[in-house]
Amino acid sequence: MRALRCLSTCLLLVASTAVAGEYAIHGTTDKDVAIYKPGEPMTFTFRVLDGDAPVSGMTLKWTRSGDDGRKASGQGVAGAEGLKVRTSMRTPGFVRVQVQAFGPDGQRLQGYVGGWGANKQGKIFFDGGACVQPEKLRAITEPRDFDAFWAATRKKLDRVPINPRLRELTSKDTRVTLYATTLDCAGPKPVTGYLTVPANARPKSLGAVVQFHGYGVRKHNPPGWLNRWSIVFDVNAHGMELGREDEYYTGLQQELRGYCFDKTENLDREKTYYYGMALRVMRALEYVKTRPEWNGRDLQANGGSQGGLQSLWSAGLDHDVTSSSIWSPWCCDFGGITLGRMRGWRPDYTKALDYFDPVFHAKRSKNKVHLVANYGDYTCPPSSVWVVYNNIPHQNKSMEVKQGCTHGYKMKNHMKYAISPTGVKDVGVAKK
């Protein structure tokens, strides 16, 4: 009997753990497209879900912040119909609402929280919001010598020959040739990355893609998927050596800990870490255009987060770039905090950083740009991505906006919409 009681207890614990793993907070606004007029009421509805089924009796605690500087908080018990939270804002900008869920025992509910690591379980949350007249958001004034600075930087780069060194590696696909690639560059580091070229490609027959990485220092491995239709140059941000032992990358992580965040470096536009990174972006694009297989027409620059930052530099600094797919670009609208906008995870503002702000590079873009912004992403705030969108001076642009999604988490069945210069093009709910 004792054994049976122990077995029953274990089964109950397993069952309760499985149920807890299904908990989530789902949030919606009373408008499918969460764009409001000044002073217009915004109504949020939050439900605790177990799988797809609403759960009653859980306590939700919420906080409201915004680009208007107002803060508020509250709590309530959610029924099956959910808990409603109402707010508004009188000026252009974004409202952020964060919600936590507590069980009858007063403990935070556990469930799926997504994120970058292997463990996707944790304390469930909602992080999202709404906005007022985002089309009116503007950046601070750009430096008067912005173009002169980048013209001088280009001349500095031009004085250094590319000197490409390609080491052919064993390819997983015999239809694609794989190279570990190093290019000389102005600045402290070379350009390094993995180049793939479809085997036996004819001269001037292929488009090209340059891919940039998100923030961090990690071993740069060859790509797992090989593109059989385009030249692809997958570039790391640091000019790190390729194919080294693990100890080398561990040491590099220590050396570059907190890169881009050095306050002293960021007072000087040529000493900040962004400067060397931007030089490497320019050189990577320059090299791809020398490939005999490139058709001379199609050149993509793609990436997310820090990769999105580099892609927007690409669009502004190299007018041969024809398209960019960019999600949640990092470090946009550095000076927005001086206008009262909520900041993201990024270095403190200095005037030197204006030269690297993607909102000013976006003004010089001539290529097709597609952006993704998340209402709950305060690594790369939605306001900053919207300022980029507003600054792109042509009509060949679009942006997908998602509710309840952060930099690393996608809320199940989140509301989303896409905008373009012609207005809202799509309203729907993302499944799963």
RAJOFEN-V721514 format. One record per residue. N is the residue number from 0. RES is the residue in one letter. PHI is phi in whole degrees, 0 to 359 (999 if undefined). NEAR is the number of other C-alpha atoms within 12 Angstrom. Layout:
n=<N/N>
res=<RES/RES>
phi=<PHI/PHI>
near=<NEAR/NEAR>
This chain:
n=<0/1/2/3/4/5/6/7/8/9/10/11/12/13/14/15/16/17/18/19/20/21/22/23/24/25/26/27/28/29/30/31/32/33/34/35/36/37/38/39/40/41/42/43/44/45/46/47/48/49/50/51/52/53/54/55/56/57/58/59/60/61/62/63/64/65/66/67/68/69/70/71/72/73/74/75/76/77/78/79/80/81/82/83/84/85/86/87/88/89/90/91/92/93/94/95/96/97/98/99/100/101/102/103/104/105/106/107/108/109/110/111/112/113/114/115/116/117/118/119/120/121/122/123/124/125/126/127/128/129/130/131/132/133/134/135/136/137/138/139/140/141/142/143/144/145/146/147/148/149/150/151/152/153/154/155/156/157/158/159/160/161/162/163/164/165/166/167/168/169/170/171/172/173/174/175/176/177/178/179/180/181/182/183/184/185/186/187/188/189/190/191/192/193/194/195/196/197/198/199/200/201/202/203/204/205/206/207/208/209/210/211/212/213/214/215/216/217/218/219/220/221/222/223/224/225/226/227/228/229/230/231/232/233/234/235/236/237/238/239/240/241/242/243/244/245/246/247/248/249/250/251/252/253/254/255/256/257/258/259/260/261/262/263/264/265/266/267/268/269/270/271/272/273/274/275/276/277/278/279/280/281/282/283/284/285/286/287/288/289/290/291/292/293/294/295/296/297/298/299/300/301/302/303/304/305/306/307/308/309/310/311/312/313/314/315/316/317/318/319/320/321/322/323/324/325/326/327/328/329/330/331/332/333/334/335/336/337/338/339/340/341/342/343/344/345/346/347/348/349/350/351/352/353/354/355/356/357/358/359/360/361/362/363/364/365/366/367/368/369/370/371/372/373/374/375/376/377/378/379/380/381/382/383/384/385/386/387/388/389/390/391/392/393/394/395/396/397/398/399/400/401/402/403/404/405/406/407/408/409/410/411/412/413/414/415/416/417/418/419/420/421/422/423/424/425/426/427/428/429/430/431>
res=<M/R/A/L/R/C/L/S/T/C/L/L/L/V/A/S/T/A/V/A/G/E/Y/A/I/H/G/T/T/D/K/D/V/A/I/Y/K/P/G/E/P/M/T/F/T/F/R/V/L/D/G/D/A/P/V/S/G/M/T/L/K/W/T/R/S/G/D/D/G/R/K/A/S/G/Q/G/V/A/G/A/E/G/L/K/V/R/T/S/M/R/T/P/G/F/V/R/V/Q/V/Q/A/F/G/P/D/G/Q/R/L/Q/G/Y/V/G/G/W/G/A/N/K/Q/G/K/I/F/F/D/G/G/A/C/V/Q/P/E/K/L/R/A/I/T/E/P/R/D/F/D/A/F/W/A/A/T/R/K/K/L/D/R/V/P/I/N/P/R/L/R/E/L/T/S/K/D/T/R/V/T/L/Y/A/T/T/L/D/C/A/G/P/K/P/V/T/G/Y/L/T/V/P/A/N/A/R/P/K/S/L/G/A/V/V/Q/F/H/G/Y/G/V/R/K/H/N/P/P/G/W/L/N/R/W/S/I/V/F/D/V/N/A/H/G/M/E/L/G/R/E/D/E/Y/Y/T/G/L/Q/Q/E/L/R/G/Y/C/F/D/K/T/E/N/L/D/R/E/K/T/Y/Y/Y/G/M/A/L/R/V/M/R/A/L/E/Y/V/K/T/R/P/E/W/N/G/R/D/L/Q/A/N/G/G/S/Q/G/G/L/Q/S/L/W/S/A/G/L/D/H/D/V/T/S/S/S/I/W/S/P/W/C/C/D/F/G/G/I/T/L/G/R/M/R/G/W/R/P/D/Y/T/K/A/L/D/Y/F/D/P/V/F/H/A/K/R/S/K/N/K/V/H/L/V/A/N/Y/G/D/Y/T/C/P/P/S/S/V/W/V/V/Y/N/N/I/P/H/Q/N/K/S/M/E/V/K/Q/G/C/T/H/G/Y/K/M/K/N/H/M/K/Y/A/I/S/P/T/G/V/K/D/V/G/V/A/K/K>
phi=<999/299/296/295/297/297/296/297/299/298/296/295/297/297/296/295/295/296/295/301/294/265/294/201/254/246/236/223/248/288/249/300/258/278/241/236/270/303/80/290/298/249/243/260/236/242/237/269/246/247/71/255/261/296/242/263/91/266/272/248/248/232/229/238/228/187/292/273/84/282/229/207/208/184/204/189/266/272/272/299/278/95/249/260/231/242/206/196/209/261/237/301/150/240/257/242/238/243/226/237/241/232/279/302/275/83/267/301/286/256/181/279/232/64/100/274/282/287/275/261/258/176/283/289/203/237/218/195/170/202/215/237/40/296/293/267/289/227/279/291/291/282/299/296/259/305/292/295/296/285/295/293/294/298/297/298/293/297/284/252/300/294/49/292/240/245/244/289/245/292/262/290/231/295/277/229/266/243/230/278/236/228/235/291/208/295/94/281/229/282/266/227/175/253/255/237/225/307/297/62/292/284/303/58/251/233/283/228/230/249/248/243/262/285/295/130/232/213/300/268/264/302/297/281/245/249/278/266/237/217/289/230/243/262/248/275/276/242/63/290/290/259/75/276/290/301/298/298/287/298/295/294/299/292/298/257/304/70/302/79/256/287/296/291/302/284/275/236/294/259/251/296/298/299/296/298/297/294/300/292/299/298/291/299/296/301/293/303/288/273/296/296/281/293/279/78/236/256/219/260/230/234/167/237/61/299/295/290/305/292/293/288/303/304/298/276/262/224/281/279/294/254/202/216/247/224/250/41/297/275/63/275/63/311/279/299/292/287/258/97/285/298/269/256/274/191/296/298/291/222/295/297/287/302/291/249/284/301/296/276/293/300/297/257/289/242/258/293/229/241/245/233/232/243/299/256/266/249/277/231/303/300/298/292/290/293/296/303/303/298/277/294/275/237/267/270/216/204/209/262/238/236/270/69/247/250/289/231/228/247/295/299/57/284/288/209/206/236/241/211/301/268/119/286/258/205/231/189/239/285/276/65>
near=<7/8/9/10/11/12/13/14/14/14/14/14/14/14/14/18/19/18/23/28/25/29/38/44/49/46/47/39/35/23/25/26/31/39/35/30/23/23/19/22/23/33/26/36/32/44/40/41/37/27/22/19/19/24/32/24/23/34/30/41/33/36/26/32/32/37/35/26/21/23/20/21/20/21/22/24/28/32/21/21/22/29/34/29/34/27/35/35/32/23/27/31/43/49/48/47/45/38/41/39/40/32/24/15/11/15/15/24/36/30/31/32/35/26/18/14/11/10/13/19/25/25/26/37/40/45/42/47/54/50/45/33/26/31/29/21/30/31/35/25/20/26/23/13/14/26/21/13/21/29/18/16/28/26/17/20/29/20/16/20/18/28/20/26/20/23/21/18/22/16/26/17/19/17/19/27/32/34/32/34/36/33/38/28/36/31/31/22/25/36/44/40/43/43/42/45/39/29/24/16/23/18/18/19/22/31/35/43/40/44/39/46/36/33/33/25/25/28/28/32/27/29/28/14/16/27/28/24/23/32/44/43/44/43/46/42/43/42/38/35/28/29/22/17/14/16/13/19/25/18/17/24/20/15/15/22/18/19/28/34/24/22/22/20/24/28/24/21/29/27/23/30/33/39/39/32/42/49/43/44/51/47/44/50/44/35/37/44/32/20/29/20/27/31/23/23/21/29/38/41/48/42/38/33/40/40/36/43/49/51/57/57/47/48/43/42/38/34/28/30/37/32/34/44/37/41/42/48/51/47/48/51/51/44/37/35/28/18/23/24/34/33/33/31/27/35/34/26/31/28/27/30/38/37/41/46/47/47/44/42/39/46/29/27/36/27/36/34/41/39/43/41/45/45/49/41/42/40/33/41/47/51/54/50/52/46/42/52/48/34/35/35/23/20/21/22/33/35/38/36/48/44/46/45/44/37/36/25/33/38/38/30/23/33/35/37/30/29/30/26/19/14/18/20/17/21/21/20/23/20/12/13>
